[in-house]
Amino acid sequence: EWQATPYPQIQLTMQLKEPYQKLWNTVVEFHEKHDKWMNGPFIELDAEQVEEEQGNMWRAMHKLSKTLSDQPNPKRSAELLKHKLSSFKEHLPVLQVFCNPGIRDRHWDRVCTYTHTHTHPHSLFH
């Protein structure tokens, strides 16, 4: 029977790469979801889920910007994404309104009046 060879540095290497992997995965996740959030149909969005995902990513970048404080480029990437997430947060109240299936036709009539459009997305919820 073969004896397992100990590789203590593998565990250390995995621990050292974890913040960089978290940064990379979060950046990729944000760009995929941001496109869906900003350009996809409202019917497919759940405003509460979007808010939760945005908050989770923001907190992860906040922690990583501290963890990577001695690494200027990764730290800058984490802070840049954190800024983008903060900027996106301004859109959450609009998403909460437009993703609300309880909006009635009279509400959409007012939206159409203010925006000078002729769309009633409410019909998409039925």
MOPAC internal coordinates of N, CA, C and O (Angstrom, degrees):
PM7 1SCF
backbone

  N    0.0000 0     0.00 0     0.00 0    0    0    0
  C    1.4436 1     0.00 0     0.00 0    1    0    0
  C    1.5344 1   108.79 1     0.00 0    2    1    0
  O    1.2310 1   121.82 1   -39.34 1    3    2    1
  N    1.2912 1   114.11 1   140.66 1    3    2    1
  C    1.4580 1   119.94 1  -178.42 1    5    3    2
  C    1.5238 1   110.50 1   -82.34 1    6    5    3
  O    1.2310 1   121.49 1   -37.19 1    7    6    5
  N    1.2884 1   114.75 1   142.81 1    7    6    5
  C    1.4582 1   119.65 1   174.76 1    9    7    6
  C    1.5222 1   108.97 1   -89.73 1   10    9    7
  O    1.2310 1   121.28 1   -40.27 1   11   10    9
  N    1.3141 1   115.16 1   139.73 1   11   10    9
  C    1.4687 1   119.29 1   177.75 1   13   11   10
  C    1.5214 1   109.18 1   -68.76 1   14   13   11
  O    1.2310 1   121.46 1   -48.30 1   15   14   13
  N    1.2983 1   114.81 1   131.70 1   15   14   13
  C    1.4543 1   120.03 1   178.50 1   17   15   14
  C    1.5231 1   109.00 1   -85.84 1   18   17   15
  O    1.2310 1   119.76 1   -53.15 1   19   18   17
  N    1.3149 1   118.07 1   126.85 1   19   18   17
  C    1.4729 1   119.00 1   179.36 1   21   19   18
  C    1.5403 1   110.54 1   -76.59 1   22   21   19
  O    1.2310 1   121.49 1   -45.12 1   23   22   21
  N    1.2953 1   114.76 1   134.88 1   23   22   21
  C    1.4586 1   121.65 1   176.58 1   25   23   22
  C    1.5310 1   107.86 1  -127.09 1   26   25   23
  O    1.2310 1   120.37 1  -103.90 1   27   26   25
  N    1.3126 1   116.90 1    76.10 1   27   26   25
  C    1.4690 1   119.65 1  -175.03 1   29   27   26
  C    1.5264 1   113.34 1   -62.48 1   30   29   27
  O    1.2310 1   120.09 1   153.66 1   31   30   29
  N    1.3040 1   117.43 1   -26.34 1   31   30   29
  C    1.4606 1   119.01 1  -177.46 1   33   31   30
  C    1.5244 1   112.47 1   -75.28 1   34   33   31
  O    1.2310 1   119.84 1   158.64 1   35   34   33
  N    1.3124 1   117.91 1   -21.36 1   35   34   33
  C    1.4655 1   120.00 1   178.30 1   37   35   34
  C    1.5215 1   109.75 1   -62.55 1   38   37   35
  O    1.2310 1   120.75 1   134.27 1   39   38   37
  N    1.3272 1   116.16 1   -45.73 1   39   38   37
  C    1.4626 1   119.88 1   179.69 1   41   39   38
  C    1.5267 1   110.42 1   -62.31 1   42   41   39
  O    1.2310 1   120.11 1   136.71 1   43   42   41
  N    1.3012 1   117.40 1   -43.29 1   43   42   41
  C    1.4661 1   121.66 1   178.84 1   45   43   42
  C    1.5287 1   110.49 1   -63.22 1   46   45   43
  O    1.2310 1   120.34 1   136.27 1   47   46   45
  N    1.3169 1   116.96 1   -43.73 1   47   46   45
  C    1.4666 1   121.54 1   179.40 1   49   47   46
  C    1.5217 1   110.60 1   -62.45 1   50   49   47
  O    1.2310 1   120.37 1   138.85 1   51   50   49
  N    1.3258 1   116.90 1   -41.15 1   51   50   49
  C    1.4645 1   120.49 1   178.65 1   53   51   50
  C    1.5282 1   110.51 1   -64.00 1   54   53   51
  O    1.2310 1   120.25 1   140.68 1   55   54   53
  N    1.3124 1   117.13 1   -39.32 1   55   54   53
  C    1.4677 1   120.39 1   178.36 1   57   55   54
  C    1.5218 1   111.19 1   -67.00 1   58   57   55
  O    1.2310 1   120.33 1   141.29 1   59   58   57
  N    1.3309 1   116.97 1   -38.71 1   59   58   57
  C    1.4613 1   121.06 1  -178.98 1   61   59   58
  C    1.5287 1   111.98 1   -69.21 1   62   61   59
  O    1.2310 1   120.07 1   146.86 1   63   62   61
  N    1.3296 1   117.48 1   -33.14 1   63   62   61
  C    1.4658 1   119.95 1  -178.26 1   65   63   62
  C    1.5235 1   112.66 1   -82.61 1   66   65   63
  O    1.2310 1   119.67 1   164.53 1   67   66   65
  N    1.3230 1   118.24 1   -15.47 1   67   66   65
  C    1.4609 1   122.50 1  -174.67 1   69   67   66
  C    1.5325 1   113.32 1   -54.62 1   70   69   67
  O    1.2310 1   118.57 1   133.07 1   71   70   69
  N    1.3414 1   120.33 1   -46.93 1   71   70   69
  C    1.4725 1   118.27 1   179.69 1   73   71   70
  C    1.5272 1   113.06 1   -63.49 1   74   73   71
  O    1.2310 1   120.24 1   143.99 1   75   74   73
  N    1.3200 1   117.14 1   -36.01 1   75   74   73
  C    1.4635 1   120.97 1   179.77 1   77   75   74
  C    1.5300 1   110.75 1   -70.29 1   78   77   75
  O    1.2310 1   121.08 1   141.69 1   79   78   77
  N    1.3205 1   115.54 1   -38.31 1   79   78   77
  C    1.4595 1   119.72 1   177.15 1   81   79   78
  C    1.5213 1   110.14 1   -66.40 1   82   81   79
  O    1.2310 1   120.04 1   138.84 1   83   82   81
  N    1.3234 1   117.53 1   -41.16 1   83   82   81
  C    1.4629 1   121.77 1   178.27 1   85   83   82
  C    1.5292 1   109.78 1   -62.93 1   86   85   83
  O    1.2310 1   120.34 1   137.75 1   87   86   85
  N    1.3171 1   116.95 1   -42.25 1   87   86   85
  C    1.4639 1   121.22 1   177.95 1   89   87   86
  C    1.5270 1   110.06 1   -60.80 1   90   89   87
  O    1.2310 1   120.34 1   128.96 1   91   90   89
  N    1.3139 1   116.96 1   -51.04 1   91   90   89
  C    1.4618 1   121.70 1  -178.42 1   93   91   90
  C    1.5300 1   111.08 1   -59.77 1   94   93   91
  O    1.2310 1   120.63 1   130.89 1   95   94   93
  N    1.3263 1   116.40 1   -49.11 1   95   94   93
  C    1.4674 1   120.24 1  -178.18 1   97   95   94
  C    1.5223 1   112.02 1   -62.50 1   98   97   95
  O    1.2310 1   120.38 1   142.17 1   99   98   97
  N    1.3233 1   116.87 1   -37.83 1   99   98   97
  C    1.4576 1   120.15 1  -179.50 1  101   99   98
  C    1.5211 1   110.99 1   -71.02 1  102  101   99
  O    1.2310 1   120.15 1   141.04 1  103  102  101
  N    1.3203 1   117.32 1   -38.96 1  103  102  101
  C    1.4691 1   120.38 1   176.99 1  105  103  102
  C    1.5271 1   110.06 1   -62.15 1  106  105  103
  O    1.2310 1   120.13 1   134.00 1  107  106  105
  N    1.3073 1   117.35 1   -46.00 1  107  106  105
  C    1.4703 1   121.43 1   178.94 1  109  107  106
  C    1.5294 1   109.94 1   -62.22 1  110  109  107
  O    1.2310 1   120.22 1   133.85 1  111  110  109
  N    1.3287 1   117.18 1   -46.15 1  111  110  109
  C    1.4637 1   121.25 1   179.77 1  113  111  110
  C    1.5296 1   110.89 1   -59.93 1  114  113  111
  O    1.2310 1   120.62 1   135.77 1  115  114  113
  N    1.3351 1   116.43 1   -44.23 1  115  114  113
  C    1.4610 1   119.61 1  -179.53 1  117  115  114
  C    1.5299 1   111.28 1   -61.05 1  118  117  115
  O    1.2310 1   120.39 1   132.86 1  119  118  117
  N    1.3198 1   116.87 1   -47.14 1  119  118  117
  C    1.4590 1   119.02 1  -176.96 1  121  119  118
  C    1.5274 1   111.95 1   -65.00 1  122  121  119
  O    1.2310 1   120.20 1   143.05 1  123  122  121
  N    1.3155 1   117.23 1   -36.95 1  123  122  121
  C    1.4675 1   119.89 1   176.75 1  125  123  122
  C    1.5273 1   110.86 1   -66.46 1  126  125  123
  O    1.2310 1   120.81 1   133.82 1  127  126  125
  N    1.3283 1   116.06 1   -46.18 1  127  126  125
  C    1.4608 1   119.98 1  -176.59 1  129  127  126
  C    1.5214 1   111.92 1   -74.82 1  130  129  127
  O    1.2310 1   120.00 1   143.74 1  131  130  129
  N    1.3182 1   117.60 1   -36.26 1  131  130  129
  C    1.4628 1   120.67 1  -179.73 1  133  131  130
  C    1.5220 1   110.45 1   -59.46 1  134  133  131
  O    1.2310 1   120.66 1   138.02 1  135  134  133
  N    1.3134 1   116.35 1   -41.98 1  135  134  133
  C    1.4621 1   119.90 1   178.35 1  137  135  134
  C    1.5259 1   110.51 1   -61.68 1  138  137  135
  O    1.2310 1   120.56 1   136.24 1  139  138  137
  N    1.3145 1   116.53 1   -43.76 1  139  138  137
  C    1.4711 1   120.70 1   178.62 1  141  139  138
  C    1.5259 1   110.54 1   -65.47 1  142  141  139
  O    1.2310 1   120.42 1   136.99 1  143  142  141
  N    1.3275 1   116.80 1   -43.01 1  143  142  141
  C    1.4596 1   121.04 1  -178.48 1  145  143  142
  C    1.5233 1   112.11 1   -64.28 1  146  145  143
  O    1.2310 1   120.55 1   139.61 1  147  146  145
  N    1.3182 1   116.55 1   -40.39 1  147  146  145
  C    1.4634 1   120.49 1  -173.91 1  149  147  146
  C    1.5233 1   113.46 1   -90.39 1  150  149  147
  O    1.2310 1   119.98 1   151.22 1  151  150  149
  N    1.3313 1   117.64 1   -28.78 1  151  150  149
  C    1.4641 1   120.06 1  -172.99 1  153  151  150
  C    1.5212 1   114.26 1  -118.61 1  154  153  151
  O    1.2310 1   120.38 1   168.98 1  155  154  153
  N    1.3080 1   116.88 1   -11.02 1  155  154  153
  C    1.4567 1   119.99 1  -178.76 1  157  155  154
  C    1.5147 1   111.42 1   -83.35 1  158  157  155
  O    1.2310 1   120.59 1   -10.56 1  159  158  157
  N    1.3201 1   116.48 1   169.44 1  159  158  157
  C    1.4669 1   119.85 1   178.50 1  161  159  158
  C    1.5305 1   111.55 1   -70.50 1  162  161  159
  O    1.2310 1   120.96 1   -39.26 1  163  162  161
  N    1.3273 1   115.76 1   140.74 1  163  162  161
  C    1.4636 1   121.03 1   179.37 1  165  163  162
  C    1.5228 1   111.56 1   -59.63 1  166  165  163
  O    1.2310 1   120.58 1   149.48 1  167  166  165
  N    1.3116 1   116.50 1   -30.52 1  167  166  165
  C    1.4615 1   120.79 1  -176.63 1  169  167  166
  C    1.5266 1   111.52 1   -58.78 1  170  169  167
  O    1.2310 1   120.28 1   152.89 1  171  170  169
  N    1.3198 1   117.06 1   -27.11 1  171  170  169
  C    1.4583 1   121.24 1  -177.88 1  173  171  170
  C    1.5215 1   113.21 1   -90.70 1  174  173  171
  O    1.2310 1   119.77 1   178.63 1  175  174  173
  N    1.3237 1   118.05 1    -1.37 1  175  174  173
  C    1.4620 1   121.01 1  -176.29 1  177  175  174
  C    1.5158 1   111.76 1  -101.32 1  178  177  175
  O    1.2310 1   121.37 1   -36.26 1  179  178  177
  N    1.3050 1   114.98 1   143.74 1  179  178  177
  C    1.4574 1   122.99 1   171.15 1  181  179  178
  C    1.5263 1   104.81 1  -115.12 1  182  181  179
  O    1.2310 1   120.37 1   -71.95 1  183  182  181
  N    1.3261 1   116.89 1   108.05 1  183  182  181
  C    1.4669 1   121.53 1  -173.07 1  185  183  182
  C    1.5272 1   112.24 1   -57.56 1  186  185  183
  O    1.2310 1   120.14 1   141.92 1  187  186  185
  N    1.3213 1   117.35 1   -38.08 1  187  186  185
  C    1.4672 1   119.73 1   179.20 1  189  187  186
  C    1.5201 1   111.09 1   -66.03 1  190  189  187
  O    1.2310 1   120.38 1   140.11 1  191  190  189
  N    1.3131 1   116.87 1   -39.89 1  191  190  189
  C    1.4618 1   120.75 1   178.83 1  193  191  190
  C    1.5287 1   110.37 1   -67.33 1  194  193  191
  O    1.2310 1   120.30 1   138.78 1  195  194  193
  N    1.3235 1   117.03 1   -41.22 1  195  194  193
  C    1.4644 1   120.97 1   177.97 1  197  195  194
  C    1.5266 1   109.44 1   -60.65 1  198  197  195
  O    1.2310 1   120.70 1   135.45 1  199  198  197
  N    1.3211 1   116.27 1   -44.55 1  199  198  197
  C    1.4695 1   120.18 1   180.00 1  201  199  198
  C    1.5316 1   111.06 1   -62.86 1  202  201  199
  O    1.2310 1   120.46 1   138.45 1  203  202  201
  N    1.3226 1   116.73 1   -41.55 1  203  202  201
  C    1.4644 1   120.79 1   179.06 1  205  203  202
  C    1.5325 1   111.06 1   -64.78 1  206  205  203
  O    1.2310 1   120.42 1   135.15 1  207  206  205
  N    1.3341 1   116.81 1   -44.85 1  207  206  205
  C    1.4614 1   120.83 1   179.76 1  209  207  206
  C    1.5253 1   110.77 1   -63.43 1  210  209  207
  O    1.2310 1   120.58 1   136.49 1  211  210  209
  N    1.3239 1   116.50 1   -43.51 1  211  210  209
  C    1.4657 1   120.91 1   178.31 1  213  211  210
  C    1.5262 1   109.83 1   -60.32 1  214  213  211
  O    1.2310 1   120.38 1   134.45 1  215  214  213
  N    1.3245 1   116.87 1   -45.55 1  215  214  213
  C    1.4681 1   120.92 1  -179.57 1  217  215  214
  C    1.5178 1   112.64 1   -64.11 1  218  217  215
  O    1.2310 1   120.54 1   138.53 1  219  218  217
  N    1.3259 1   116.58 1   -41.47 1  219  218  217
  C    1.4650 1   120.28 1   178.72 1  221  219  218
  C    1.5262 1   111.38 1   -63.28 1  222  221  219
  O    1.2310 1   120.88 1   136.44 1  223  222  221
  N    1.3244 1   115.92 1   -43.56 1  223  222  221
  C    1.4656 1   119.34 1   179.36 1  225  223  222
  C    1.5266 1   110.71 1   -66.15 1  226  225  223
  O    1.2310 1   120.29 1   139.64 1  227  226  225
  N    1.3359 1   117.04 1   -40.36 1  227  226  225
  C    1.4613 1   120.47 1   179.74 1  229  227  226
  C    1.5324 1   110.27 1   -61.91 1  230  229  227
  O    1.2310 1   120.59 1   134.22 1  231  230  229
  N    1.3361 1   116.48 1   -45.78 1  231  230  229
  C    1.4711 1   119.74 1   179.55 1  233  231  230
  C    1.5282 1   111.14 1   -63.03 1  234  233  231
  O    1.2310 1   120.35 1   140.26 1  235  234  233
  N    1.3175 1   116.94 1   -39.74 1  235  234  233
  C    1.4649 1   120.26 1   178.44 1  237  235  234
  C    1.5284 1   110.60 1   -62.03 1  238  237  235
  O    1.2310 1   120.42 1   137.28 1  239  238  237
  N    1.3294 1   116.79 1   -42.72 1  239  238  237
  C    1.4706 1   119.78 1   179.64 1  241  239  238
  C    1.5265 1   111.37 1   -69.80 1  242  241  239
  O    1.2310 1   120.32 1   146.53 1  243  242  241
  N    1.3107 1   117.00 1   -33.47 1  243  242  241
  C    1.4688 1   120.53 1   176.99 1  245  243  242
  C    1.5266 1   109.74 1   -62.26 1  246  245  243
  O    1.2310 1   120.66 1   133.71 1  247  246  245
  N    1.3381 1   116.33 1   -46.29 1  247  246  245
  C    1.4702 1   120.57 1   178.63 1  249  247  246
  C    1.5226 1   111.18 1   -65.70 1  250  249  247
  O    1.2310 1   120.78 1   137.14 1  251  250  249
  N    1.3306 1   116.11 1   -42.86 1  251  250  249
  C    1.4675 1   119.19 1  -178.22 1  253  251  250
  C    1.5237 1   112.10 1   -66.67 1  254  253  251
  O    1.2310 1   119.92 1   145.27 1  255  254  253
  N    1.3207 1   117.77 1   -34.73 1  255  254  253
  C    1.4658 1   118.74 1   179.44 1  257  255  254
  C    1.5302 1   110.07 1   -64.04 1  258  257  255
  O    1.2310 1   119.97 1   152.34 1  259  258  257
  N    1.3301 1   117.66 1   -27.66 1  259  258  257
  C    1.4667 1   121.01 1   175.44 1  261  259  258
  C    1.5330 1   110.68 1   -81.44 1  262  261  259
  O    1.2310 1   121.00 1   137.34 1  263  262  261
  N    1.3367 1   115.70 1   -42.66 1  263  262  261
  C    1.4621 1   120.19 1  -179.95 1  265  263  262
  C    1.5277 1   111.10 1   -61.94 1  266  265  263
  O    1.2310 1   120.81 1   141.99 1  267  266  265
  N    1.3163 1   116.06 1   -38.01 1  267  266  265
  C    1.4730 1   121.31 1  -176.49 1  269  267  266
  C    1.5284 1   112.03 1   -96.82 1  270  269  267
  O    1.2310 1   120.39 1  -155.86 1  271  270  269
  N    1.3132 1   116.85 1    24.14 1  271  270  269
  C    1.4730 1   120.17 1  -174.72 1  273  271  270
  C    1.5237 1   113.15 1   -61.17 1  274  273  271
  O    1.2310 1   119.85 1   155.04 1  275  274  273
  N    1.3258 1   117.88 1   -24.96 1  275  274  273
  C    1.4649 1   120.46 1   179.42 1  277  275  274
  C    1.5333 1   112.73 1   -92.31 1  278  277  275
  O    1.2310 1   120.50 1  -176.16 1  279  278  277
  N    1.3261 1   116.65 1     3.84 1  279  278  277
  C    1.4710 1   122.27 1   178.85 1  281  279  278
  C    1.5301 1   107.96 1  -118.88 1  282  281  279
  O    1.2310 1   119.42 1   -83.57 1  283  282  281
  N    1.3382 1   118.72 1    96.43 1  283  282  281
  C    1.4672 1   120.75 1  -171.22 1  285  283  282
  C    1.5323 1   115.27 1   -57.05 1  286  285  283
  O    1.2310 1   119.44 1   135.37 1  287  286  285
  N    1.3048 1   118.68 1   -44.63 1  287  286  285
  C    1.4727 1   119.50 1  -176.38 1  289  287  286
  C    1.5290 1   112.83 1   -70.67 1  290  289  287
  O    1.2310 1   118.94 1   130.51 1  291  290  289
  N    1.3285 1   119.63 1   -49.49 1  291  290  289
  C    1.4647 1   118.29 1   176.30 1  293  291  290
  C    1.5288 1   112.12 1   -62.48 1  294  293  291
  O    1.2310 1   120.53 1   142.09 1  295  294  293
  N    1.3268 1   116.60 1   -37.91 1  295  294  293
  C    1.4672 1   119.47 1   178.05 1  297  295  294
  C    1.5253 1   109.96 1   -61.20 1  298  297  295
  O    1.2310 1   120.27 1   136.56 1  299  298  297
  N    1.3301 1   117.09 1   -43.44 1  299  298  297
  C    1.4612 1   121.32 1   179.10 1  301  299  298
  C    1.5311 1   110.60 1   -62.81 1  302  301  299
  O    1.2310 1   120.23 1   140.85 1  303  302  301
  N    1.3255 1   117.17 1   -39.15 1  303  302  301
  C    1.4703 1   120.49 1   177.52 1  305  303  302
  C    1.5202 1   111.14 1   -63.42 1  306  305  303
  O    1.2310 1   120.43 1   136.53 1  307  306  305
  N    1.3313 1   116.79 1   -43.47 1  307  306  305
  C    1.4657 1   120.71 1   178.85 1  309  307  306
  C    1.5293 1   110.56 1   -63.80 1  310  309  307
  O    1.2310 1   120.55 1   138.43 1  311  310  309
  N    1.3201 1   116.56 1   -41.57 1  311  310  309
  C    1.4672 1   119.92 1  -179.86 1  313  311  310
  C    1.5204 1   111.70 1   -69.45 1  314  313  311
  O    1.2310 1   120.12 1   144.69 1  315  314  313
  N    1.3171 1   117.38 1   -35.31 1  315  314  313
  C    1.4591 1   120.89 1   177.16 1  317  315  314
  C    1.5324 1   110.42 1   -64.52 1  318  317  315
  O    1.2310 1   120.44 1   134.74 1  319  318  317
  N    1.3258 1   116.77 1   -45.26 1  319  318  317
  C    1.4628 1   119.37 1   178.63 1  321  319  318
  C    1.5266 1   110.39 1   -65.83 1  322  321  319
  O    1.2310 1   120.57 1   141.44 1  323  322  321
  N    1.3126 1   116.51 1   -38.56 1  323  322  321
  C    1.4673 1   120.28 1   177.51 1  325  323  322
  C    1.5267 1   110.13 1   -60.09 1  326  325  323
  O    1.2310 1   120.26 1   139.61 1  327  326  325
  N    1.3191 1   117.11 1   -40.39 1  327  326  325
  C    1.4659 1   121.47 1   177.62 1  329  327  326
  C    1.5350 1   110.69 1   -65.31 1  330  329  327
  O    1.2310 1   120.19 1   136.61 1  331  330  329
  N    1.3352 1   117.25 1   -43.39 1  331  330  329
  C    1.4664 1   120.71 1   178.46 1  333  331  330
  C    1.5267 1   110.50 1   -62.12 1  334  333  331
  O    1.2310 1   120.47 1   140.22 1  335  334  333
  N    1.3247 1   116.71 1   -39.78 1  335  334  333
  C    1.4625 1   120.47 1   178.55 1  337  335  334
  C    1.5271 1   111.11 1   -66.20 1  338  337  335
  O    1.2310 1   120.58 1   141.53 1  339  338  337
  N    1.3287 1   116.50 1   -38.47 1  339  338  337
  C    1.4685 1   120.18 1   176.92 1  341  339  338
  C    1.5165 1   110.44 1   -65.23 1  342  341  339
  O    1.2310 1   120.42 1   139.33 1  343  342  341
  N    1.3177 1   116.80 1   -40.67 1  343  342  341
  C    1.4656 1   120.53 1   178.29 1  345  343  342
  C    1.5199 1   111.11 1   -65.11 1  346  345  343
  O    1.2310 1   120.56 1   139.51 1  347  346  345
  N    1.3286 1   116.54 1   -40.49 1  347  346  345
  C    1.4619 1   119.93 1   179.04 1  349  347  346
  C    1.5183 1   111.37 1   -64.40 1  350  349  347
  O    1.2310 1   120.33 1   148.15 1  351  350  349
  N    1.3225 1   116.97 1   -31.85 1  351  350  349
  C    1.4719 1   121.10 1  -177.88 1  353  351  350
  C    1.5262 1   111.62 1   -55.85 1  354  353  351
  O    1.2310 1   120.24 1   152.65 1  355  354  353
  N    1.3217 1   117.14 1   -27.35 1  355  354  353
  C    1.4610 1   121.23 1   178.55 1  357  355  354
  C    1.5300 1   111.98 1   -63.20 1  358  357  355
  O    1.2310 1   120.17 1   156.73 1  359  358  357
  N    1.3325 1   117.28 1   -23.27 1  359  358  357
  C    1.4640 1   122.01 1  -179.49 1  361  359  358
  C    1.5303 1   113.15 1   -84.30 1  362  361  359
  O    1.2310 1   120.09 1   166.43 1  363  362  361
  N    1.3224 1   117.44 1   -13.57 1  363  362  361
  C    1.4651 1   120.15 1  -174.83 1  365  363  362
  C    1.5268 1   113.97 1   -59.31 1  366  365  363
  O    1.2310 1   118.77 1   138.22 1  367  366  365
  N    1.3393 1   119.96 1   -41.78 1  367  366  365
  C    1.4745 1   117.50 1   178.15 1  369  367  366
  C    1.5317 1   112.91 1   -60.86 1  370  369  367
  O    1.2310 1   120.13 1   144.11 1  371  370  369
  N    1.3175 1   117.35 1   -35.89 1  371  370  369
  C    1.4671 1   120.74 1   178.07 1  373  371  370
  C    1.5262 1   109.58 1   -66.24 1  374  373  371
  O    1.2310 1   120.51 1   136.43 1  375  374  373
  N    1.3345 1   116.63 1   -43.57 1  375  374  373
  C    1.4638 1   120.05 1   177.97 1  377  375  374
  C    1.5256 1   110.77 1   -61.47 1  378  377  375
  O    1.2310 1   120.44 1   139.03 1  379  378  377
  N    1.3236 1   116.76 1   -40.97 1  379  378  377
  C    1.4661 1   119.89 1  -179.58 1  381  379  378
  C    1.5258 1   110.95 1   -61.41 1  382  381  379
  O    1.2310 1   120.43 1   144.16 1  383  382  381
  N    1.3176 1   116.79 1   -35.84 1  383  382  381
  C    1.4634 1   119.87 1   179.03 1  385  383  382
  C    1.5220 1   111.09 1   -74.97 1  386  385  383
  O    1.2310 1   120.39 1   127.66 1  387  386  385
  N    1.3264 1   116.85 1   -52.34 1  387  386  385
  C    1.4650 1   119.69 1  -174.59 1  389  387  386
  C    1.5223 1   113.89 1   -72.26 1  390  389  387
  O    1.2310 1   120.06 1   157.98 1  391  390  389
  N    1.3232 1   117.48 1   -22.02 1  391  390  389
  C    1.4634 1   120.15 1   178.84 1  393  391  390
  C    1.5233 1   111.82 1   -90.94 1  394  393  391
  O    1.2310 1   120.26 1  -176.87 1  395  394  393
  N    1.2921 1   117.11 1     3.13 1  395  394  393
  C    1.4591 1   122.02 1  -179.18 1  397  395  394
  C    1.5298 1   109.33 1   -80.15 1  398  397  395
  O    1.2310 1   120.13 1   -66.43 1  399  398  397
  N    1.3458 1   117.36 1   113.57 1  399  398  397
  C    1.4660 1   119.30 1  -179.67 1  401  399  398
  C    1.5298 1   112.89 1   -69.34 1  402  401  399
  O    1.2310 1   120.25 1   171.36 1  403  402  401
  N    1.3420 1   117.13 1    -8.64 1  403  402  401
  C    1.4556 1   120.39 1   179.74 1  405  403  402
  C    1.5209 1   113.89 1   -84.48 1  406  405  403
  O    1.2310 1   120.01 1  -179.60 1  407  406  405
  N    1.3146 1   117.59 1     0.40 1  407  406  405
  C    1.4583 1   120.34 1   178.99 1  409  407  406
  C    1.5296 1   108.38 1   -68.15 1  410  409  407
  O    1.2310 1   120.68 1   -49.16 1  411  410  409
  N    1.2931 1   116.31 1   130.84 1  411  410  409
  C    1.4651 1   122.59 1  -178.52 1  413  411  410
  C    1.5203 1   110.39 1   -94.03 1  414  413  411
  O    1.2310 1   120.87 1   -13.21 1  415  414  413
  N    1.3272 1   115.93 1   166.79 1  415  414  413
  C    1.4643 1   121.13 1   179.21 1  417  415  414
  C    1.5191 1   111.93 1   -58.02 1  418  417  415
  O    1.2310 1   120.27 1   144.38 1  419  418  417
  N    1.3138 1   117.08 1   -35.62 1  419  418  417
  C    1.4707 1   119.51 1   179.94 1  421  419  418
  C    1.5264 1   111.13 1   -64.25 1  422  421  419
  O    1.2310 1   120.61 1   147.19 1  423  422  421
  N    1.3386 1   116.44 1   -32.81 1  423  422  421
  C    1.4620 1   119.56 1   176.53 1  425  423  422
  C    1.5281 1   110.25 1   -68.04 1  426  425  423
  O    1.2310 1   121.18 1   136.46 1  427  426  425
  N    1.3437 1   115.35 1   -43.54 1  427  426  425
  C    1.4598 1   119.48 1   179.26 1  429  427  426
  C    1.5308 1   110.73 1   -65.84 1  430  429  427
  O    1.2310 1   120.52 1   146.20 1  431  430  429
  N    1.3202 1   116.62 1   -33.80 1  431  430  429
  C    1.4707 1   119.33 1   175.97 1  433  431  430
  C    1.5211 1   110.49 1   -59.30 1  434  433  431
  O    1.2310 1   120.67 1   138.03 1  435  434  433
  N    1.3008 1   116.33 1   -41.97 1  435  434  433
  C    1.4748 1   119.95 1   179.31 1  437  435  434
  C    1.5263 1   110.91 1   -68.01 1  438  437  435
  O    1.2310 1   120.60 1   139.10 1  439  438  437
  N    1.3348 1   116.46 1   -40.90 1  439  438  437
  C    1.4700 1   119.93 1   177.56 1  441  439  438
  C    1.5198 1   109.54 1   -60.70 1  442  441  439
  O    1.2310 1   120.50 1   134.81 1  443  442  441
  N    1.3308 1   116.64 1   -45.19 1  443  442  441
  C    1.4650 1   120.90 1   179.93 1  445  443  442
  C    1.5253 1   111.11 1   -62.60 1  446  445  443
  O    1.2310 1   120.27 1   142.76 1  447  446  445
  N    1.3208 1   117.10 1   -37.24 1  447  446  445
  C    1.4632 1   120.86 1   178.92 1  449  447  446
  C    1.5290 1   110.20 1   -63.72 1  450  449  447
  O    1.2310 1   120.71 1   134.57 1  451  450  449
  N    1.3376 1   116.24 1   -45.43 1  451  450  449
  C    1.4635 1   120.16 1  -178.12 1  453  451  450
  C    1.5227 1   113.22 1   -71.86 1  454  453  451
  O    1.2310 1   120.41 1   146.65 1  455  454  453
  N    1.3318 1   116.82 1   -33.35 1  455  454  453
  C    1.4691 1   120.24 1  -176.51 1  457  455  454
  C    1.5164 1   113.49 1   -96.16 1  458  457  455
  O    1.2310 1   120.78 1   175.27 1  459  458  457
  N    1.3381 1   116.11 1    -4.73 1  459  458  457
  C    1.4637 1   121.54 1  -179.30 1  461  459  458
  C    1.5349 1   111.39 1    58.31 1  462  461  459
  O    1.2310 1   121.01 1  -138.54 1  463  462  461
  N    1.3404 1   115.67 1    41.46 1  463  462  461
  C    1.4613 1   121.09 1   175.90 1  465  463  462
  C    1.5235 1   108.54 1  -118.38 1  466  465  463
  O    1.2310 1   120.67 1    -8.41 1  467  466  465
  N    1.3049 1   116.33 1   171.59 1  467  466  465
  C    1.4639 1   121.09 1  -178.89 1  469  467  466
  C    1.5259 1   110.25 1  -126.56 1  470  469  467
  O    1.2310 1   120.55 1  -143.08 1  471  470  469
  N    1.3103 1   116.56 1    36.92 1  471  470  469
  C    1.4560 1   121.02 1  -177.35 1  473  471  470
  C    1.5243 1   110.21 1  -108.89 1  474  473  471
  O    1.2310 1   121.17 1   -38.71 1  475  474  473
  N    1.3115 1   115.37 1   141.29 1  475  474  473
  C    1.4587 1   121.03 1   175.02 1  477  475  474
  C    1.5235 1   108.14 1  -124.20 1  478  477  475
  O    1.2310 1   119.88 1   -97.55 1  479  478  477
  N    1.3396 1   117.84 1    82.45 1  479  478  477
  C    1.4709 1   120.34 1  -178.80 1  481  479  478
  C    1.5155 1   112.95 1   -61.13 1  482  481  479
  O    1.2310 1   119.74 1   163.12 1  483  482  481
  N    1.3312 1   118.10 1   -16.88 1  483  482  481
  C    1.4584 1   120.61 1  -179.68 1  485  483  482
  C    1.5297 1   111.20 1   -55.03 1  486  485  483
  O    1.2310 1   119.84 1   146.00 1  487  486  485
  N    1.2922 1   117.91 1   -34.00 1  487  486  485
  C    1.4617 1   120.94 1  -178.54 1  489  487  486
  C    1.5341 1   111.08 1   -64.19 1  490  489  487
  O    1.2310 1   119.68 1   160.45 1  491  490  489
  N    1.3244 1   118.21 1   -19.55 1  491  490  489
  C    1.4491 1   121.82 1   178.20 1  493  491  490
  C    1.5166 1   112.13 1   -70.97 1  494  493  491
  O    1.2310 1   120.01 1   159.45 1  495  494  493
  N    1.3323 1   117.58 1   -20.55 1  495  494  493
  C    1.4551 1   120.62 1  -176.99 1  497  495  494
  C    1.5333 1   111.96 1   -83.16 1  498  497  495
  O    1.2310 1   119.60 1   169.46 1  499  498  497
  N    1.3012 1   118.37 1   -10.54 1  499  498  497
  C    1.4731 1   121.10 1  -177.95 1  501  499  498
  C    1.4999 1   110.97 1   -97.06 1  502  501  499
  O    1.2310 1   120.10 1   180.00 1  503  502  501

